[in-house]
Amino acid sequence: VQLQAVGGGFVQAGGSLRLPCAASGRTFSSYSMGWFQQAPGKEREFVAAISWNGRSTYYADSVKGRFTISRDNAKNTAYLQMNSLKPEDTAVYYCVGGSVRGPAYRPYDYDFWGQGTQVTVSS
C-alpha cells in the first residue's frame, strides 16, 4: 500500500485545514489509518487514528475537540480535519496505515507511511 498525503499549507492561528490521504491498493478498507506529526527537533508523535471500518477513533489529548479523523473506503482515502489550529500544531504530518487492531499510538504499530505534508500555523 502506498500513501500520499496532501493539503498541507500555511494558515493563521484559529484557521482550518483538511488533509486527505489517498491510498493505492485494494486492501485499504482492511487497514487502520492514522496520522502522526513531527515538529523540528522533536520525535514523531501520535495525532489520531481510525479503525478499518471507521467505527472507532482515537486522538491525542492535544487535539481532542479540534481535529477529526475520518475515512471513505469507497475512495481509498482518509482525512484529517484540523480546526482551531494553534502555532504548536506546526509540524510535518504523516499519514500511516497498518493491520493493527485497537488503539495504536506508536510509530512502529503501523506498516505504511506517506511522505509527509508540512502544516505551518502562524500566531
The first five atom37 places (N, CA, C, CB, O) and aatype in JSON, in Angstrom:
{
  "aatype": [19, 5, 10, 5, 0, 19, 7, 7, 7, 13, 19, 5, 0, 7, 7, 15, 10, 1, 10, 14, 4, 0, 0, 15, 7, 1, 16, 13, 15, 15, 18, 15, 12, 7, 17, 13, 5, 5, 0, 14, 7, 11, 6, 1, 6, 13, 19, 0, 0, 9, 15, 17, 2, 7, 1, 15, 16, 18, 18, 0, 3, 15, 19, 11, 7, 1, 13, 16, 9, 15, 1, 3, 2, 0, 11, 2, 16, 0, 18, 10, 5, 12, 2, 15, 10, 11, 14, 6, 3, 16, 0, 19, 18, 18, 4, 19, 7, 7, 15, 19, 1, 7, 14, 0, 18, 1, 14, 18, 3, 18, 3, 13, 17, 7, 5, 7, 16, 5, 19, 16, 19, 15, 15],
  "atom_mask": [
    [1, 1, 1, 1, 1],
    [1, 1, 1, 1, 1],
    [1, 1, 1, 1, 1],
    [1, 1, 1, 1, 1],
    [1, 1, 1, 1, 1],
    [1, 1, 1, 1, 1],
    [1, 1, 1, 0, 1],
    [1, 1, 1, 0, 1],
    [1, 1, 1, 0, 1],
    [1, 1, 1, 1, 1],
    [1, 1, 1, 1, 1],
    [1, 1, 1, 1, 1],
    [1, 1, 1, 1, 1],
    [1, 1, 1, 0, 1],
    [1, 1, 1, 0, 1],
    [1, 1, 1, 1, 1],
    [1, 1, 1, 1, 1],
    [1, 1, 1, 1, 1],
    [1, 1, 1, 1, 1],
    [1, 1, 1, 1, 1],
    [1, 1, 1, 1, 1],
    [1, 1, 1, 1, 1],
    [1, 1, 1, 1, 1],
    [1, 1, 1, 1, 1],
    [1, 1, 1, 0, 1],
    [1, 1, 1, 1, 1],
    [1, 1, 1, 1, 1],
    [1, 1, 1, 1, 1],
    [1, 1, 1, 1, 1],
    [1, 1, 1, 1, 1],
    [1, 1, 1, 1, 1],
    [1, 1, 1, 1, 1],
    [1, 1, 1, 1, 1],
    [1, 1, 1, 0, 1],
    [1, 1, 1, 1, 1],
    [1, 1, 1, 1, 1],
    [1, 1, 1, 1, 1],
    [1, 1, 1, 1, 1],
    [1, 1, 1, 1, 1],
    [1, 1, 1, 1, 1],
    [1, 1, 1, 0, 1],
    [1, 1, 1, 1, 1],
    [1, 1, 1, 1, 1],
    [1, 1, 1, 1, 1],
    [1, 1, 1, 1, 1],
    [1, 1, 1, 1, 1],
    [1, 1, 1, 1, 1],
    [1, 1, 1, 1, 1],
    [1, 1, 1, 1, 1],
    [1, 1, 1, 1, 1],
    [1, 1, 1, 1, 1],
    [1, 1, 1, 1, 1],
    [1, 1, 1, 1, 1],
    [1, 1, 1, 0, 1],
    [1, 1, 1, 1, 1],
    [1, 1, 1, 1, 1],
    [1, 1, 1, 1, 1],
    [1, 1, 1, 1, 1],
    [1, 1, 1, 1, 1],
    [1, 1, 1, 1, 1],
    [1, 1, 1, 1, 1],
    [1, 1, 1, 1, 1],
    [1, 1, 1, 1, 1],
    [1, 1, 1, 1, 1],
    [1, 1, 1, 0, 1],
    [1, 1, 1, 1, 1],
    [1, 1, 1, 1, 1],
    [1, 1, 1, 1, 1],
    [1, 1, 1, 1, 1],
    [1, 1, 1, 1, 1],
    [1, 1, 1, 1, 1],
    [1, 1, 1, 1, 1],
    [1, 1, 1, 1, 1],
    [1, 1, 1, 1, 1],
    [1, 1, 1, 1, 1],
    [1, 1, 1, 1, 1],
    [1, 1, 1, 1, 1],
    [1, 1, 1, 1, 1],
    [1, 1, 1, 1, 1],
    [1, 1, 1, 1, 1],
    [1, 1, 1, 1, 1],
    [1, 1, 1, 1, 1],
    [1, 1, 1, 1, 1],
    [1, 1, 1, 1, 1],
    [1, 1, 1, 1, 1],
    [1, 1, 1, 1, 1],
    [1, 1, 1, 1, 1],
    [1, 1, 1, 1, 1],
    [1, 1, 1, 1, 1],
    [1, 1, 1, 1, 1],
    [1, 1, 1, 1, 1],
    [1, 1, 1, 1, 1],
    [1, 1, 1, 1, 1],
    [1, 1, 1, 1, 1],
    [1, 1, 1, 1, 1],
    [1, 1, 1, 1, 1],
    [1, 1, 1, 0, 1],
    [1, 1, 1, 0, 1],
    [1, 1, 1, 1, 1],
    [1, 1, 1, 1, 1],
    [1, 1, 1, 1, 1],
    [1, 1, 1, 0, 1],
    [1, 1, 1, 1, 1],
    [1, 1, 1, 1, 1],
    [1, 1, 1, 1, 1],
    [1, 1, 1, 1, 1],
    [1, 1, 1, 1, 1],
    [1, 1, 1, 1, 1],
    [1, 1, 1, 1, 1],
    [1, 1, 1, 1, 1],
    [1, 1, 1, 1, 1],
    [1, 1, 1, 1, 1],
    [1, 1, 1, 1, 1],
    [1, 1, 1, 0, 1],
    [1, 1, 1, 1, 1],
    [1, 1, 1, 0, 1],
    [1, 1, 1, 1, 1],
    [1, 1, 1, 1, 1],
    [1, 1, 1, 1, 1],
    [1, 1, 1, 1, 1],
    [1, 1, 1, 1, 1],
    [1, 1, 1, 1, 1],
    [1, 1, 1, 1, 1]
  ],
  "atom_positions": [
    [[0.85, -1.19, 0.0], [0.0, 0.0, 0.0], [0.88, 1.24, 0.0], [-0.96, 0.01, 1.23], [1.82, 1.35, 0.79]],
    [[0.58, 2.16, -0.89], [1.28, 3.44, -0.92], [0.32, 4.54, -0.47], [1.84, 3.75, -2.35], [-0.85, 4.56, -0.86]],
    [[0.84, 5.44, 0.35], [0.02, 6.51, 0.9], [0.55, 7.86, 0.43], [-0.02, 6.45, 2.45], [1.77, 8.06, 0.39]],
    [[-0.34, 8.76, 0.08], [0.06, 10.09, -0.33], [-0.83, 11.11, 0.37], [-0.04, 10.25, -1.86], [-2.03, 11.18, 0.13]],
    [[-0.21, 11.9, 1.23], [-0.91, 12.95, 1.96], [-0.67, 14.28, 1.28], [-0.46, 13.0, 3.44], [0.45, 14.6, 0.89]],
    [[-1.74, 15.05, 1.13], [-1.66, 16.38, 0.54], [-2.46, 17.32, 1.44], [-2.2, 16.39, -0.94], [-3.01, 16.91, 2.46]],
    [[-2.52, 18.58, 1.04], [-3.39, 19.51, 1.74], [-2.73, 20.36, 2.8], [0.0, 0.0, 0.0], [-3.38, 21.2, 3.41]],
    [[-1.43, 20.14, 3.02], [-0.74, 21.0, 3.98], [-0.62, 22.41, 3.46], [0.0, 0.0, 0.0], [-0.93, 22.69, 2.3]],
    [[-0.16, 23.29, 4.33], [0.0, 24.67, 3.9], [0.21, 25.6, 5.06], [0.0, 0.0, 0.0], [0.55, 25.17, 6.17]],
    [[0.01, 26.87, 4.79], [0.23, 27.93, 5.75], [-1.12, 28.5, 6.15], [1.17, 29.03, 5.19], [-1.93, 28.85, 5.29]],
    [[-1.36, 28.6, 7.45], [-2.65, 29.11, 7.93], [-2.43, 29.91, 9.2], [-3.65, 27.94, 8.17], [-1.49, 29.66, 9.95]],
    [[-3.29, 30.87, 9.45], [-3.21, 31.66, 10.67], [-3.86, 30.91, 11.84], [-3.89, 33.03, 10.48], [-4.73, 30.07, 11.64]],
    [[-3.42, 31.23, 13.02], [-4.0, 30.61, 14.21], [-5.52, 30.8, 14.22], [-3.36, 31.21, 15.5], [-6.03, 31.87, 13.9]],
    [[-6.21, 29.73, 14.58], [-7.67, 29.75, 14.57], [-8.28, 29.25, 13.28], [0.0, 0.0, 0.0], [-9.48, 29.02, 13.2]],
    [[-7.43, 29.09, 12.28], [-7.91, 28.63, 10.99], [-8.06, 27.12, 10.91], [0.0, 0.0, 0.0], [-7.89, 26.41, 11.9]],
    [[-8.38, 26.63, 9.7], [-8.64, 25.21, 9.48], [-7.9, 24.71, 8.25], [-10.14, 24.95, 9.33], [-7.63, 25.46, 7.31]],
    [[-7.58, 23.44, 8.28], [-7.03, 22.74, 7.13], [-7.6, 21.33, 7.11], [-5.47, 22.71, 7.18], [-7.95, 20.76, 8.14]],
    [[-7.7, 20.78, 5.9], [-8.11, 19.39, 5.75], [-7.03, 18.65, 4.99], [-9.48, 19.29, 5.01], [-6.62, 19.05, 3.9]],
    [[-6.58, 17.56, 5.57], [-5.53, 16.77, 4.96], [-6.11, 15.45, 4.45], [-4.39, 16.5, 5.96], [-6.47, 14.59, 5.25]],
    [[-6.2, 15.29, 3.12], [-6.58, 13.98, 2.59], [-5.35, 13.08, 2.48], [-7.27, 14.14, 1.22], [-4.23, 13.56, 2.27]],
    [[-5.56, 11.8, 2.61], [-4.5, 10.81, 2.42], [-5.06, 9.75, 1.48], [-4.02, 10.18, 3.79], [-5.93, 8.96, 1.86]],
    [[-4.56, 9.72, 0.25], [-5.01, 8.76, -0.74], [-4.14, 7.51, -0.7], [-5.0, 9.39, -2.14], [-2.92, 7.6, -0.62]],
    [[-4.78, 6.36, -0.75], [-4.06, 5.09, -0.68], [-4.24, 4.31, -1.97], [-4.53, 4.26, 0.52], [-5.32, 4.31, -2.57]],
    [[-3.2, 3.65, -2.38], [-3.29, 2.76, -3.53], [-3.56, 1.36, -3.03], [-1.99, 2.81, -4.38], [-3.36, 1.07, -1.84]],
    [[-4.0, 0.49, -3.89], [-4.2, -0.9, -3.5], [-5.64, -1.19, -3.12], [0.0, 0.0, 0.0], [-6.41, -0.3, -2.79]],
    [[-5.98, -2.46, -3.19], [-7.36, -2.87, -2.98], [-7.68, -3.18, -1.53], [-7.65, -4.06, -3.82], [-8.84, -3.42, -1.19]],
    [[-6.67, -3.18, -0.67], [-6.9, -3.61, 0.71], [-7.01, -2.46, 1.69], [-5.8, -4.52, 1.14], [-6.91, -2.66, 2.9]],
    [[-7.2, -1.25, 1.17], [-7.28, -0.08, 2.06], [-8.31, -0.28, 3.16], [-7.62, 1.18, 1.25], [-8.05, 0.06, 4.31]],
    [[-9.46, -0.82, 2.81], [-10.55, -0.94, 3.78], [-10.25, -1.91, 4.91], [-11.8, -1.37, 3.08], [-10.98, -1.94, 5.9]],
    [[-9.19, -2.69, 4.79], [-8.86, -3.63, 5.85], [-7.85, -3.06, 6.84], [-8.31, -4.91, 5.26], [-7.55, -3.7, 7.85]],
    [[-7.33, -1.86, 6.58], [-6.29, -1.29, 7.41], [-6.8, -0.2, 8.34], [-5.19, -0.73, 6.55], [-7.68, 0.58, 7.97]],
    [[-6.27, -0.16, 9.53], [-6.42, 1.0, 10.37], [-5.57, 2.13, 9.77], [-5.99, 0.7, 11.86], [-4.52, 1.88, 9.17]],
    [[-6.04, 3.36, 9.92], [-5.33, 4.51, 9.38], [-5.06, 5.51, 10.51], [-6.13, 5.17, 8.23], [-5.77, 5.53, 11.51]],
    [[-4.05, 6.32, 10.32], [-3.74, 7.29, 11.36], [-2.9, 8.43, 10.85], [0.0, 0.0, 0.0], [-2.52, 8.49, 9.68]],
    [[-2.61, 9.35, 11.76], [-1.76, 10.5, 11.46], [-0.79, 10.7, 12.62], [-2.62, 11.79, 11.22], [-1.13, 10.57, 13.79]],
    [[0.44, 11.03, 12.24], [1.47, 11.43, 13.19], [1.97, 12.82, 12.79], [2.64, 10.4, 13.24], [1.83, 13.23, 11.64]],
    [[2.54, 13.52, 13.75], [3.16, 14.81, 13.46], [4.59, 14.81, 13.97], [2.34, 15.98, 14.1], [4.93, 14.13, 14.94]],
    [[5.42, 15.58, 13.28], [6.81, 15.73, 13.72], [7.21, 17.18, 13.57], [7.76, 14.81, 12.91], [7.32, 17.7, 12.46]],
    [[7.44, 17.83, 14.69], [7.9, 19.21, 14.71], [9.44, 19.21, 14.69], [7.35, 19.97, 15.95], [10.06, 18.22, 15.06]],
    [[10.04, 20.31, 14.28], [11.5, 20.39, 14.23], [12.13, 20.07, 15.58], [11.94, 21.77, 13.78], [11.75, 20.63, 16.61]],
    [[13.09, 19.16, 15.57], [13.8, 18.81, 16.79], [13.05, 17.87, 17.71], [0.0, 0.0, 0.0], [13.52, 17.56, 18.81]],
    [[11.88, 17.41, 17.28], [11.08, 16.51, 18.12], [10.86, 15.17, 17.45], [9.72, 17.15, 18.45], [11.04, 15.03, 16.24]],
    [[10.48, 14.19, 18.25], [10.16, 12.88, 17.7], [8.75, 12.9, 17.1], [10.27, 11.79, 18.79], [7.95, 13.8, 17.37]],
    [[8.47, 11.9, 16.29], [7.14, 11.79, 15.73], [6.14, 11.46, 16.84], [7.1, 10.7, 14.62], [6.4, 10.61, 17.68]],
    [[5.03, 12.15, 16.82], [4.01, 11.99, 17.86], [2.67, 11.61, 17.24], [3.87, 13.29, 18.69], [2.31, 12.06, 16.16]],
    [[1.96, 10.77, 17.95], [0.63, 10.34, 17.52], [-0.33, 11.52, 17.54], [0.1, 9.2, 18.42], [-0.32, 12.35, 18.45]],
    [[-1.18, 11.58, 16.5], [-2.21, 12.61, 16.43], [-3.61, 12.0, 16.51], [-2.06, 13.42, 15.13], [-4.41, 12.35, 17.37]],
    [[-3.88, 11.06, 15.59], [-5.22, 10.47, 15.53], [-5.16, 9.16, 14.77], [-6.21, 11.44, 14.86], [-4.25, 8.92, 13.99]],
    [[-6.17, 8.3, 15.02], [-6.27, 7.03, 14.3], [-7.72, 6.65, 14.16], [-5.47, 5.92, 15.01], [-8.57, 7.11, 14.92]],
    [[-7.99, 5.81, 13.16], [-9.36, 5.35, 12.91], [-9.31, 3.89, 12.54], [-10.04, 6.19, 11.79], [-8.4, 3.45, 11.83]],
    [[-10.28, 3.13, 13.01], [-10.32, 1.71, 12.74], [-10.64, 1.43, 11.29], [-11.33, 1.02, 13.64], [-11.05, 2.34, 10.55]],
    [[-10.46, 0.18, 10.87], [-10.65, -0.18, 9.47], [-12.06, 0.12, 8.99], [-10.35, -1.65, 9.27], [-12.25, 0.44, 7.81]],
    [[-13.06, 0.01, 9.87], [-14.45, 0.24, 9.47], [-14.95, 1.64, 9.85], [-15.35, -0.82, 10.1], [-16.12, 1.96, 9.63]],
    [[-14.08, 2.45, 10.42], [-14.45, 3.81, 10.77], [-15.26, 3.96, 12.05], [0.0, 0.0, 0.0], [-15.65, 5.07, 12.4]],
    [[-15.5, 2.87, 12.75], [-16.38, 2.93, 13.91], [-15.66, 3.42, 15.17], [-16.98, 1.58, 14.17], [-16.29, 3.9, 16.11]],
    [[-14.35, 3.31, 15.19], [-13.58, 3.72, 16.37], [-12.54, 4.75, 15.96], [-12.9, 2.5, 17.05], [-11.85, 4.6, 14.95]],
    [[-12.44, 5.79, 16.76], [-11.43, 6.82, 16.52], [-10.68, 7.1, 17.82], [-12.07, 8.13, 15.98], [-11.21, 6.92, 18.91]],
    [[-9.45, 7.53, 17.68], [-8.58, 7.78, 18.83], [-7.82, 9.08, 18.55], [-7.58, 6.57, 19.07], [-7.42, 9.36, 17.42]],
    [[-7.63, 9.87, 19.61], [-6.98, 11.16, 19.45], [-5.97, 11.42, 20.56], [-8.03, 12.28, 19.42], [-6.13, 10.95, 21.69]],
    [[-4.93, 12.16, 20.22], [-4.04, 12.68, 21.24], [-4.79, 13.75, 22.03], [-2.72, 13.26, 20.62], [-5.65, 14.45, 21.49]],
    [[-4.47, 13.86, 23.3], [-5.16, 14.84, 24.16], [-5.02, 16.25, 23.59], [-4.59, 14.8, 25.59], [-5.94, 17.07, 23.73]],
    [[-3.91, 16.54, 22.96], [-3.64, 17.89, 22.47], [-4.54, 18.31, 21.32], [-2.21, 17.99, 22.03], [-4.65, 19.51, 21.04]],
    [[-5.19, 17.36, 20.66], [-6.02, 17.7, 19.51], [-7.49, 17.35, 19.71], [-5.5, 17.01, 18.28], [-8.31, 17.65, 18.84]],
    [[-7.83, 16.73, 20.8], [-9.23, 16.35, 21.05], [-10.12, 17.58, 21.01], [-9.38, 15.63, 22.4], [-9.82, 18.61, 21.6]],
    [[-11.23, 17.44, 20.3], [-12.17, 18.55, 20.18], [-11.83, 19.52, 19.07], [0.0, 0.0, 0.0], [-12.65, 20.37, 18.72]],
    [[-10.64, 19.41, 18.5], [-10.23, 20.32, 17.41], [-10.02, 19.56, 16.09], [-8.94, 21.06, 17.79], [-10.34, 20.09, 15.03]],
    [[-9.5, 18.35, 16.16], [-9.21, 17.56, 14.96], [-10.21, 16.42, 14.86], [-7.76, 17.01, 14.99], [-10.69, 15.89, 15.86]],
    [[-10.52, 16.04, 13.61], [-11.4, 14.91, 13.36], [-10.8, 14.04, 12.26], [-12.82, 15.39, 12.96], [-10.46, 14.52, 11.18]],
    [[-10.67, 12.76, 12.56], [-10.19, 11.8, 11.56], [-11.39, 11.06, 10.99], [-9.15, 10.8, 12.17], [-12.33, 10.74, 11.71]],
    [[-11.36, 10.81, 9.7], [-12.45, 10.08, 9.04], [-11.86, 9.31, 7.86], [-13.6, 11.06, 8.57], [-10.68, 9.46, 7.53]],
    [[-12.7, 8.5, 7.24], [-12.24, 7.74, 6.08], [-13.41, 7.45, 5.17], [-11.57, 6.43, 6.51], [-14.56, 7.39, 5.6]],
    [[-13.09, 7.29, 3.89], [-14.06, 6.89, 2.89], [-13.46, 5.69, 2.17], [-14.39, 8.08, 1.89], [-12.62, 5.85, 1.28]],
    [[-13.88, 4.51, 2.55], [-13.28, 3.31, 1.97], [-13.58, 3.16, 0.48], [-13.77, 2.08, 2.72], [-12.81, 2.55, -0.25]],
    [[-14.69, 3.73, 0.04], [-15.03, 3.66, -1.39], [-14.04, 4.47, -2.22], [-16.46, 4.16, -1.64], [-13.82, 4.18, -3.4]],
    [[-13.44, 5.49, -1.61], [-12.49, 6.35, -2.3], [-11.05, 6.06, -1.91], [-12.81, 7.8, -2.03], [-10.13, 6.75, -2.37]],
    [[-10.84, 5.06, -1.06], [-9.48, 4.73, -0.6], [-8.78, 5.96, -0.01], [-8.65, 4.17, -1.76], [-7.59, 6.18, -0.26]],
    [[-9.51, 6.72, 0.76], [-8.96, 7.97, 1.29], [-9.3, 8.15, 2.77], [-9.49, 9.16, 0.49], [-10.41, 7.88, 3.2]],
    [[-8.3, 8.6, 3.51], [-8.51, 9.0, 4.9], [-8.32, 10.52, 4.98], [-7.52, 8.25, 5.86], [-7.66, 11.12, 4.14]],
    [[-8.91, 11.12, 6.0], [-8.88, 12.57, 6.12], [-8.54, 12.98, 7.56], [-10.23, 13.18, 5.7], [-8.86, 12.27, 8.52]],
    [[-7.89, 14.11, 7.68], [-7.71, 14.74, 8.98], [-8.2, 16.18, 8.86], [-6.2, 14.67, 9.45], [-7.56, 17.01, 8.22]],
    [[-9.33, 16.46, 9.48], [-9.87, 17.82, 9.53], [-9.31, 18.51, 10.76], [-11.42, 17.8, 9.55], [-9.5, 18.05, 11.89]],
    [[-8.62, 19.6, 10.54], [-7.97, 20.32, 11.64], [-8.6, 21.69, 11.79], [-6.44, 20.44, 11.4], [-8.5, 22.52, 10.89]],
    [[-9.24, 21.93, 12.9], [-9.88, 23.21, 13.19], [-9.21, 23.88, 14.39], [-11.39, 23.01, 13.47], [-8.47, 23.25, 15.14]],
    [[-9.47, 25.15, 14.54], [-8.92, 25.92, 15.66], [-7.42, 25.69, 15.8], [-9.64, 25.56, 16.98], [-6.91, 25.41, 16.89]],
    [[-6.73, 25.8, 14.7], [-5.29, 25.49, 14.69], [-4.51, 26.46, 15.55], [-4.76, 25.52, 13.27], [-4.83, 27.65, 15.65]],
    [[-3.46, 25.93, 16.16], [-2.59, 26.7, 17.04], [-1.16, 26.66, 16.5], [-2.64, 26.14, 18.5], [-0.8, 25.74, 15.77]],
    [[-0.34, 27.65, 16.84], [1.06, 27.61, 16.37], [1.77, 26.32, 16.76], [1.83, 28.8, 16.94], [2.64, 25.85, 16.02]],
    [[1.43, 25.75, 17.89], [2.08, 24.49, 18.32], [1.67, 23.29, 17.49], [1.77, 24.22, 19.78], [2.22, 22.2, 17.66]],
    [[0.7, 23.46, 16.59], [0.33, 22.38, 15.66], [1.27, 22.35, 14.46], [-1.12, 22.56, 15.19], [1.2, 21.43, 13.64]],
    [[2.15, 23.34, 14.34], [3.08, 23.39, 13.23], [3.99, 22.16, 13.23], [3.91, 24.68, 13.29], [4.69, 21.89, 14.21]],
    [[3.98, 21.43, 12.12], [4.73, 20.18, 12.03], [4.57, 19.61, 10.63], [4.27, 19.16, 13.11], [3.76, 20.08, 9.83]],
    [[5.36, 18.58, 10.36], [5.11, 17.74, 9.19], [4.14, 16.65, 9.64], [6.44, 17.13, 8.59], [4.37, 16.0, 10.66]],
    [[3.08, 16.46, 8.89], [2.05, 15.47, 9.22], [2.19, 14.27, 8.29], [0.62, 16.08, 9.11], [2.26, 14.41, 7.07]],
    [[2.23, 13.1, 8.91], [2.4, 11.84, 8.18], [1.13, 11.01, 8.27], [3.6, 11.06, 8.71], [0.58, 10.8, 9.35]],
    [[0.69, 10.53, 7.13], [-0.41, 9.57, 7.07], [0.17, 8.17, 7.22], [-1.22, 9.71, 5.74], [1.2, 7.86, 6.62]],
    [[-0.49, 7.33, 8.01], [0.01, 5.98, 8.24], [-1.11, 4.97, 8.13], [0.67, 5.88, 9.62], [-2.28, 5.31, 8.28]],
    [[-0.75, 3.72, 7.86], [-1.72, 2.66, 7.78], [-1.11, 1.35, 8.26], [0.0, 0.0, 0.0], [0.11, 1.17, 8.21]],
    [[-1.97, 0.45, 8.71], [-1.46, -0.84, 9.16], [-2.56, -1.79, 9.53], [0.0, 0.0, 0.0], [-3.73, -1.42, 9.6]],
    [[-2.17, -3.03, 9.77], [-3.13, -4.07, 10.1], [-3.43, -4.14, 11.59], [-2.62, -5.41, 9.63], [-4.16, -5.02, 12.04]],
    [[-2.87, -3.21, 12.37], [-3.09, -3.19, 13.81], [-4.58, -3.01, 14.11], [-2.27, -2.06, 14.47], [-5.29, -2.32, 13.38]],
    [[-5.03, -3.64, 15.18], [-6.41, -3.51, 15.63], [-6.43, -2.88, 17.02], [-7.12, -4.89, 15.65], [-5.57, -3.15, 17.85]],
    [[-7.41, -2.03, 17.25], [-7.5, -1.37, 18.54], [-6.62, -0.13, 18.58], [0.0, 0.0, 0.0], [-5.99, 0.22, 17.58]],
    [[-6.57, 0.54, 19.74], [-5.76, 1.77, 19.86], [-4.29, 1.48, 19.56], [-5.89, 2.36, 21.29], [-3.72, 0.51, 20.06]],
    [[-3.69, 2.32, 18.75], [-2.27, 2.14, 18.39], [-1.64, 3.5, 18.3], [-2.11, 1.35, 17.05], [-1.95, 4.27, 17.39]],
    [[-0.74, 3.8, 19.23], [-0.22, 5.14, 19.37], [1.26, 5.27, 19.03], [-0.44, 5.61, 20.75], [1.81, 6.37, 19.07]],
    [[1.91, 4.17, 18.68], [3.35, 4.18, 18.46], [3.66, 4.09, 16.98], [4.02, 3.03, 19.22], [2.97, 3.39, 16.25]],
    [[4.69, 4.78, 16.52], [5.01, 4.74, 15.09], [5.19, 3.32, 14.57], [6.27, 5.52, 14.82], [4.76, 3.03, 13.45]],
    [[5.81, 2.44, 15.33], [6.08, 1.09, 14.82], [4.84, 0.19, 14.83], [7.17, 0.45, 15.63], [4.92, -0.97, 14.42]],
    [[3.71, 0.71, 15.28], [2.44, -0.04, 15.18], [1.95, -0.09, 13.74], [1.37, 0.59, 16.07], [1.12, -0.93, 13.4]],
    [[2.47, 0.82, 12.91], [1.95, 0.98, 11.55], [2.95, 0.5, 10.51], [1.57, 2.43, 11.28], [4.16, 0.66, 10.67]],
    [[2.42, -0.09, 9.45], [3.25, -0.71, 8.42], [3.58, 0.23, 7.27], [2.57, -1.94, 7.89], [4.62, 0.08, 6.62]],
    [[2.71, 1.18, 7.0], [2.84, 2.02, 5.81], [2.85, 3.5, 6.21], [1.69, 1.74, 4.81], [2.1, 3.93, 7.08]],
    [[3.73, 4.25, 5.55], [3.87, 5.68, 5.83], [3.85, 6.48, 4.53], [5.18, 5.96, 6.6], [4.46, 6.09, 3.54]],
    [[3.13, 7.6, 4.56], [3.19, 8.54, 3.46], [4.41, 9.43, 3.59], [0.0, 0.0, 0.0], [5.18, 9.3, 4.54]],
    [[4.6, 10.32, 2.64], [5.81, 11.13, 2.58], [5.77, 12.34, 3.49], [6.04, 11.58, 1.18], [6.81, 12.96, 3.7]],
    [[4.63, 12.69, 4.02], [4.53, 13.83, 4.93], [4.14, 15.1, 4.21], [0.0, 0.0, 0.0], [4.53, 15.32, 3.06]],
    [[3.38, 15.94, 4.88], [2.99, 17.23, 4.34], [3.14, 18.28, 5.44], [1.52, 17.19, 3.79], [2.78, 18.04, 6.59]],
    [[3.69, 19.44, 5.07], [4.0, 20.47, 6.05], [2.77, 21.31, 6.37], [5.12, 21.37, 5.53], [2.07, 21.77, 5.47]],
    [[2.53, 21.5, 7.66], [1.49, 22.41, 8.13], [2.18, 23.47, 8.99], [0.38, 21.64, 8.94], [2.88, 23.16, 9.95]],
    [[1.95, 24.73, 8.64], [2.54, 25.84, 9.38], [1.44, 26.76, 9.86], [3.57, 26.61, 8.51], [0.65, 27.26, 9.05]],
    [[1.38, 27.0, 11.16], [0.35, 27.85, 11.75], [1.03, 29.08, 12.35], [-0.47, 27.08, 12.83], [1.88, 28.96, 13.24]],
    [[0.65, 30.24, 11.86], [1.25, 31.48, 12.36], [0.4, 32.08, 13.47], [1.41, 32.5, 11.21], [-0.82, 31.91, 13.51]],
    [[1.06, 32.76, 14.38], [0.35, 33.38, 15.5], [-0.17, 34.76, 15.14], [1.26, 33.48, 16.74], [-0.79, 35.43, 15.97]]
  ]
}
